[in-house]
Amino acid sequence: RMAQYDPLVRIGHGYDIHALASMEEAGQPLVIGGVSFDGSDAPAYEKGCVAHSDGDVIYHSVVDAILGALSMPDIGQLFPDNDPRLKGSDSEIFMEEAYKRMSERGYAIGNCDVTL
């Protein structure tokens, strides 16, 4: 729960960037906001995202904003890109962890603005 000295409002800023490459080189499709551009969720896109996890830049940005607002380590420290267990991970697990940490501190998201 929120500590007596915690501010009522916190603001976080997050950003993320990943290279796009051929599907062969990337080894995975482009995922944006939980939507996979592989022909299943959305039309197939000829490029994929070069990343250790699924590389979802929207989820990663929001996760970093939540963690930053809480003065916590960023996504790369909590979920390092050299952890083989996280290879190809769905970024939803990162979002769930950030949300859990936020909720445990007694906070909720009031608004979220994302630029792609």
Phi, psi and omega in degrees: 000164182295129178286156183304327184268355180290139177293152180290327182236136176231148179235132178237155177229132178225152174213162179206152178212138176220147178286148171258143179212174177303154178303323179298314181288316182289323180077007179199157181284170173284131177236125180228120179061033180083359181258124180268125180267062181239009181098349180269303179275323185214168179306146179294141176244141187288347180249155177241175183259128177274108183197161177285315174271203177286350175072026181291102186293331178290307180301316182297320179296315181293319178300313179296324177295316179297310181297319179297318179298330180271002183058041180252166177301153182282175184303323181291333178278323179284325183230076186296145182283003175254010177271111183298336178293339183263359181303121179075011184301144171288124183295351176301328179294327177291318179296317179299319180292317178297317179297318178300314180297320179296312181297319179298332178273358177088017181253162175217156178282126177271320174201161181213125180242124183235134175246129180253000000 
